[in-house]
């Protein structure tokens, strides 16, 4: 097995990024795992992990706001937005991803695959300001 590192960049709305980080902070304060929050929301057990994973492009939608509000026992979804307003419309996330190549056998055939070992946010780069 060999490991290799990539630098991946992708754009996301600054609000989406801040919201994901805020929900992660709320989850951590409750001591809940990603799977526990997913279950409390009534979504697949891997959903929150996919949203919080810097290598994925999953995000919370408007539907998820109601589910998150109920999971945290908030009477109003507005409590989920108790964090500073975004400074930018869109940002680019620069992420260092370390992967490992490996081989598996399926139906007697050798299949080459890779899996992420770690990821680290290197930088948040503003790409689009709000239009004023």
PyMOL commands that set and color helices and strands:
alter all, ss='L'
color gray80, all
select helices_A, chain A and resi 14-30+34-41+47-52+62-71+77-81
alter helices_A, ss='H'
color red, helices_A
select strands_A, chain A and resi 3-13+90-106+109-128
alter strands_A, ss='S'
color yellow, strands_A
deselect
rebuild
show_as cartoon
